[in-house]
């Protein structure tokens, strides 16, 4: 009896292991025979919560729109996606399509992990896709001048503010960085319990502020980092000026309290029904906060309570920049990118689904996706789609983010090998400088740049990067 029990347990464990392997390598449960006539496309992605239903709806619509392919989506939130991708690639059975939001495509392409779009569909089709994308989406999708992935959504950041608070005091929205700083000084002079600070620039957004000051962190002509450039140091010194003005301890303590806000609370929103202000008057944040504001308005209306009005503007540039450097709103944009693992079974079907998602040939479908998710399209033709254009008229705050996505000054993280490490060094250096008013910014960023130059000089180059067909 004991022996049969152990035998049963061993067979059960073996069955579970095989099922788990099938999920990992093939992207879901054992194949559905009802779709055997179609070629399966396995999609791995990181979406969860309400966004997961949007993804599943895109999959359903694609599967219903044609009879050649059947997409099976697998949600892998958290840090598991990358590890499982490398495991599946090593085992020779990766998914057909992966959605990522980290600047890693240049590294993965160099390792031979990815197929380029030209390899899958030919140079002509790759060029057609590339030229259809917004410039930022094209850059996010490319490495060394070739389309390695397809950006399927843009994230843009701008400056939200409490318009009611400003108007009650006769203050105008800032048009320059200096005017934003001045409002901060005025708020401190009011000695309010909340907000104590009108705005505190987050050091982890140093790449945004670098672009705002006209800096770049990578020199493409000489293929080298340039964290020691004068505009970037000026951006860091502006971050540092808050600690110098208000005191390192006060700023650090206030920022530390921000970390304890419940969930991902939007710091502009009042925490109680009686308040008209949140912890800040200004917040640098993305288009997804428009949904938070909509929900806040509905909640206040249901309670019969007065509500502040909010607005959003491009982040104001430094007045010291000359007019040629301030012709277009500047900052940092990132996004989600589809990539096509080498050795997968169905790159052609994966590409068909990626094109469906972005609306390359069916912009109305992409407009439906973006409206459901509150996402910014990557193609101008989707923005012009009547259903999407009508929504922009109804929601002017969201429209401003879409307009910013078209700005030549909104630039993504450089798509180069080692980009993720470059960003980590950049952000950690900005954190140190911003929190210590006595630390020379030029010295700290000069040291960081030397560290990066050493790192990039030692990156190995593989003469034959591509592994397998």
C-alpha positions in Angstrom: 0.0 0.0 0.0 2.9 2.4 0.9 4.7 1.5 -2.4 1.6 2.2 -4.5 1.2 5.5 -2.7 4.7 6.6 -3.5 4.4 5.4 -7.1 1.2 7.4 -7.5 2.9 10.5 -6.1 5.9 10.1 -8.4 3.6 9.7 -11.5 1.7 12.8 -10.3 4.8 14.8 -9.9 6.0 13.7 -13.3 2.7 14.7 -14.8 2.8 18.1 -13.2 6.3 18.7 -14.4 5.3 17.8 -18.0 2.3 20.1 -17.7 4.5 22.9 -16.4 7.0 22.3 -19.2 4.2 22.5 -21.7 3.1 25.8 -20.2 6.5 27.3 -20.2 7.7 26.2 -23.6 4.4 26.4 -25.5 2.8 29.3 -23.7 -0.3 27.7 -22.2 -2.2 24.5 -21.6 -2.0 21.6 -24.0 -3.1 22.5 -27.5 -6.8 23.0 -28.2 -7.7 20.6 -31.0 -10.5 22.9 -32.2 -7.9 25.3 -33.6 -5.7 22.6 -35.1 -6.3 23.9 -38.6 -4.6 27.2 -37.7 -1.0 28.0 -37.0 -0.7 28.8 -33.3 1.1 32.0 -32.2 2.3 32.1 -28.6 2.4 35.5 -27.0 4.1 36.3 -23.7 3.4 39.6 -22.1 3.5 41.4 -18.7 0.0 42.9 -18.6 -2.2 42.4 -15.6 -5.3 43.8 -13.9 -7.8 45.7 -16.1 -5.2 45.9 -18.9 -5.2 42.1 -19.1 -8.7 42.1 -20.4 -7.8 44.7 -23.0 -5.0 42.4 -24.2 -7.4 39.4 -24.3 -9.9 41.4 -26.3 -7.2 42.3 -28.9 -6.4 38.6 -29.1 -10.1 37.6 -29.6 -10.6 40.2 -32.3 -7.5 39.1 -34.2 -8.5 35.4 -33.9 -11.9 36.3 -35.3 -10.6 38.5 -38.1 -8.7 35.8 -40.0 -8.4 32.0 -40.2 -4.6 31.5 -40.7 -3.4 32.0 -37.1 -4.6 31.5 -33.6 -3.0 33.6 -30.9 -2.6 32.1 -27.4 -1.7 34.8 -24.8 0.2 34.1 -21.6 0.5 36.7 -18.9 3.8 36.8 -17.0 3.8 39.8 -14.8 6.8 40.7 -12.6 10.4 39.6 -13.2 9.6 36.1 -14.4 9.2 36.9 -18.1 12.9 37.5 -18.9 14.1 34.4 -17.0 11.6 32.2 -18.6 12.3 33.6 -22.1 16.0 32.7 -21.8 15.1 29.3 -20.4 12.8 28.6 -23.3 15.3 29.9 -25.9 18.0 27.6 -24.4 15.5 24.7 -24.7 14.9 25.5 -28.4 11.2 26.4 -28.0 10.7 30.1 -27.2 7.4 31.9 -27.7 6.6 33.4 -31.0 6.1 37.0 -29.7 7.1 38.7 -26.5 6.0 42.2 -25.3 8.7 44.0 -23.3 9.1 47.5 -21.8 12.8 47.5 -21.0 15.6 49.0 -23.2 17.1 45.5 -24.0 16.5 44.9 -27.7 20.0 45.9 -28.7 21.5 43.5 -26.2 19.1 40.7 -27.1 19.7 41.2 -30.8 23.5 41.1 -30.3 23.1 37.8 -28.4 21.3 36.3 -31.4 18.1 36.0 -29.4 15.9 38.0 -31.8 14.9 38.0 -35.4 14.7 41.4 -37.2 11.5 42.3 -39.0 13.4 42.3 -42.3 14.3 38.6 -41.7 10.7 37.7 -41.2 9.0 39.8 -43.9 11.7 41.3 -46.1 13.3 44.7 -46.3 10.5 46.4 -48.1 7.9 45.5 -45.5 10.2 46.4 -42.6 10.8 49.8 -44.2 7.0 50.3 -44.6 6.4 49.5 -41.0 9.3 51.7 -39.8 8.2 54.7 -41.9 4.6 54.4 -40.6 5.6 54.8 -36.9 6.0 57.9 -34.9 9.7 58.8 -34.6 9.9 57.8 -31.0 8.2 54.5 -31.7 10.6 53.8 -34.5 13.6 54.5 -32.3 12.2 52.2 -29.6 11.8 49.5 -32.1 15.3 49.7 -33.7 18.9 48.8 -33.1 21.8 49.7 -35.3 19.4 51.2 -37.9 17.3 48.1 -38.4 13.8 47.3 -37.1 14.3 44.6 -34.4 10.9 44.9 -32.9 7.6 46.8 -33.2 6.6 49.3 -30.6 3.0 48.8 -29.8 2.3 51.6 -27.3 3.9 54.8 -26.2 4.2 56.2 -22.6 4.5 60.0 -22.4 5.0 62.2 -19.4 3.9 65.7 -18.8 3.2 68.1 -15.9 -0.1 67.8 -14.2 -1.2 70.6 -11.9 -4.0 71.7 -9.6 -5.5 74.5 -11.6 -8.0 75.5 -9.0 -5.3 76.2 -6.4 -3.4 78.5 -8.8 -6.4 80.3 -10.1 -7.7 81.1 -6.6 -4.4 82.9 -5.9 -4.2 84.6 -9.3 -1.2 82.5 -10.4 -0.7 81.4 -14.0 0.6 78.0 -15.1 4.4 78.2 -15.5 5.8 78.7 -19.0 9.4 78.2 -17.9 11.3 76.2 -15.4 12.1 79.3 -13.5 8.4 80.2 -13.1 7.8 76.7 -11.8 10.5 77.2 -9.2 9.0 80.5 -8.3 5.6 79.0 -7.6 7.4 76.5 -5.3 8.9 79.4 -3.3 5.5 81.1 -3.0 3.9 77.9 -1.7 6.6 77.5 0.9 6.0 81.1 2.1 2.3 80.2 2.7 3.4 77.7 5.4 0.6 75.3 4.6 0.4 71.8 6.1 -0.4 70.6 2.6 1.0 71.0 0.2 4.3 71.9 1.8 6.1 71.6 -1.6 4.5 72.6 -4.8 6.7 70.2 -6.7 9.8 68.0 -6.1 11.5 66.8 -9.2 12.1 63.0 -9.0 15.8 62.2 -9.6 14.9 58.9 -11.2 13.5 60.9 -14.1 16.9 62.4 -14.8 16.7 61.2 -18.4 13.5 63.3 -18.8 15.2 66.4 -17.4 18.4 65.8 -19.4 16.4 66.0 -22.6 14.6 69.1 -21.2 17.9 70.8 -20.8 19.0 69.8 -24.4 21.4 67.1 -23.2 22.0 63.6 -24.6 23.4 60.7 -22.6 24.8 58.8 -25.6 26.9 60.2 -28.5 25.9 58.0 -31.5 28.6 59.5 -33.7 31.4 58.3 -31.5 29.4 55.5 -29.8 30.2 56.6 -26.3 28.3 57.8 -23.2 28.3 61.5 -22.4 27.0 61.9 -18.9 29.6 64.6 -18.3 28.1 67.0 -20.8 27.4 70.6 -19.6 23.6 70.5 -20.2 23.2 67.2 -18.3 25.2 68.6 -15.3 23.0 71.7 -15.4 19.9 69.5 -15.2 21.4 67.6 -12.2 22.3 70.9 -10.5 18.7 72.0 -10.9 17.6 68.8 -9.2 20.1 69.5 -6.4 18.9 73.1 -6.0 15.8 71.9 -4.2 17.9 70.3 -1.4 20.1 73.3 -1.3 17.2 75.7 -0.9 15.0 73.7 1.5 17.6 71.5 3.2 18.7 67.9 2.5 16.9 66.5 5.5 13.6 68.2 4.8 13.5 67.1 1.1 14.6 63.6 1.9 12.0 63.2 4.6 9.2 64.4 2.4 10.3 62.2 -0.4 10.5 59.2 2.0 6.9 59.8 3.0 5.9 59.7 -0.7 7.1 56.0 -0.7 4.5 55.1 1.9 1.5 56.4 -0.1 -1.0 53.5 -0.5 -0.7 51.6 -3.8 0.2 53.9 -6.6 -1.7 56.9 -5.3 -1.6 60.0 -7.6 0.0 62.6 -5.3 -2.0 65.5 -6.8 -5.3 64.0 -5.5 -6.7 64.9 -2.1 -6.7 62.0 0.4 -10.0 63.0 2.1 -13.3 64.2 0.8 -12.8 67.5 2.6 -9.5 68.4 1.0 -8.9 70.4 -2.2 -5.2 69.6 -2.6 -3.0 66.6 -2.5 0.7 66.4 -1.4 1.8 68.4 -4.4 0.4 71.0 -6.8 2.5 69.7 -9.7 3.4 66.1 -10.7 5.4 64.7 -13.6 3.4 61.7 -14.7 2.0 59.8 -17.6 -1.2 59.6 -19.6 -2.6 56.8 -17.5 -3.3 59.3 -14.7 -6.2 60.7 -16.9 -8.2 57.7 -15.8 -7.4 58.4 -12.2 -8.7 62.0 -12.6 -11.8 60.8 -14.3 -12.5 58.4 -11.4 -11.8 61.1 -8.9 -14.3 63.5 -10.5 -16.9 60.8 -10.5 -16.3 60.0 -6.8 -16.5 63.7 -5.8 -19.7 64.1 -7.8 -21.3 61.1 -6.1 -20.4 62.5 -2.7 -21.7 66.0 -3.6 -18.4 67.5 -2.6 -16.6 70.3 -4.4 -13.7 69.2 -6.5 -10.6 70.9 -7.8 -9.9 71.2 -11.5 -6.7 69.7 -12.9 -4.9 70.4 -16.1 -1.7 69.2 -17.8 1.0 71.0 -19.8 4.3 70.1 -21.4 7.0 70.3 -18.8 8.2 74.0 -19.0 11.8 74.4 -20.4 14.6 76.4 -18.8 14.4 80.1 -19.9 18.2 80.0 -20.4 17.7 77.8 -23.5 17.8 79.7 -26.8 14.7 79.8 -28.9 16.0 77.1 -31.3 16.2 74.6 -28.4 12.7 75.3 -27.2 10.7 75.0 -30.5 9.3 71.6 -29.5 8.3 70.2 -26.1 11.1 68.1 -24.7 11.4 65.1 -22.4 11.6 61.4 -22.3 9.2 58.9 -23.9 9.2 55.1 -23.5 6.9 52.4 -24.6 6.2 48.7 -25.0 7.8 46.7 -27.8 7.0 43.4 -29.5 10.1 41.3 -30.2 10.4 38.1 -32.2 12.5 35.4 -30.6 14.8 33.3 -32.9 14.0 29.6 -33.2 10.3 30.2 -32.5 7.8 28.3 -34.6 5.7 31.0 -36.1 7.4 34.4 -36.5 5.2 35.1 -39.6 2.0 34.8 -37.6 3.5 36.8 -34.7 4.3 39.6 -37.1 0.7 39.5 -38.5 -0.6 39.9 -34.9 1.8 42.7 -34.1 0.7 44.6 -37.2 -3.0 44.1 -36.3 -2.3 45.4 -32.8 -0.7 48.7 -34.0 -3.3 49.1 -36.8 -0.9 49.1 -39.7 -3.6 48.0 -42.2 -6.6 48.2 -39.9 -6.4 51.5 -37.9 -9.9 51.2 -36.6 -9.0 48.0 -34.7 -6.0 49.7 -33.1 -8.1 52.7 -32.2 -10.5 50.4 -30.4 -7.5 48.9 -28.5 -6.1 52.3 -27.5 -9.4 53.6 -26.4 -10.0 50.5 -24.2 -6.6 50.7 -22.6 -6.1 54.5 -22.5 -3.0 53.9 -24.6 -1.2 56.2 -27.0 -1.1 54.9 -30.6 2.2 54.4 -32.4 0.8 55.4 -35.8 -0.4 58.8 -36.9 -3.2 57.1 -38.9 -4.7 55.6 -35.7 -4.7 59.0 -34.1 -6.6 60.3 -37.1 -9.2 57.5 -37.0 -12.6 59.1 -36.4 -13.4 57.1 -33.2 -10.1 58.0 -31.6 -10.2 61.6 -32.8 -13.7 61.9 -31.2 -12.4 60.6 -27.9 -9.6 63.2 -27.9 -12.2 65.9 -28.3 -14.0 64.6 -25.3 -10.9 64.2 -23.2 -8.6 67.2 -23.8 -6.1 66.1 -21.1 -5.4 62.8 -22.9 -5.2 64.7 -26.2 -2.2 66.7 -24.9 -0.3 63.5 -24.3 -1.0 62.3 -27.8 0.2 65.6 -29.2 3.4 65.3 -27.1 4.0 61.9 -28.6 4.5 63.6 -32.0 7.1 66.1 -30.7 10.7 65.7 -31.9 11.9 66.7 -28.5 10.4 63.7 -26.7 13.1 61.1 -27.0 13.4 57.6 -25.7 16.3 55.8 -23.9 19.1 55.2 -26.5 18.7 51.9 -28.2 22.2 50.6 -27.7 23.8 47.7 -26.0 24.1 48.2 -22.3 21.3 50.8 -22.3 19.8 49.4 -19.1 23.1 49.7 -17.3 23.6 53.2 -18.6 20.2 54.2 -17.2 20.9 52.6 -13.8 24.2 54.5 -13.5 22.6 57.7 -14.6 19.7 57.4 -12.1 21.8 56.3 -9.2 24.2 59.3 -9.8 21.2 61.7 -10.0 19.9 60.3 -6.7 23.2 60.9 -5.0 23.6 64.4 -6.3 20.0 65.4 -5.6 20.1 64.2 -2.0 23.4 65.9 -1.1 23.6 69.6 -1.7 27.4 69.6 -1.0 28.2 67.1 -3.7 29.7 68.7 -6.9 27.4 67.5 -9.8 30.1 67.8 -12.4 32.5 65.6 -10.4 29.8 62.9 -9.7 28.7 62.7 -13.4 32.3 62.8 -14.6 33.1 59.8 -12.5 29.9 58.0 -13.6 30.8 58.7 -17.3 34.3 57.2 -16.8 32.7 54.1 -15.2 30.4 53.7 -18.2 33.2 54.2 -20.7 35.1 51.3 -19.1 31.9 49.2 -19.1 31.2 49.8 -22.8 34.8 49.2 -23.8 34.6 45.7 -22.3 31.3 44.6 -23.8 32.1 41.5 -25.9 31.3 41.4 -29.6 30.3 38.2 -31.2 31.4 37.8 -34.8 28.4 35.5 -35.5 25.6 36.9 -33.4 22.7 35.0 -34.8 22.0 31.6 -33.4 20.0 29.2 -35.5 17.7 30.0 -38.4 
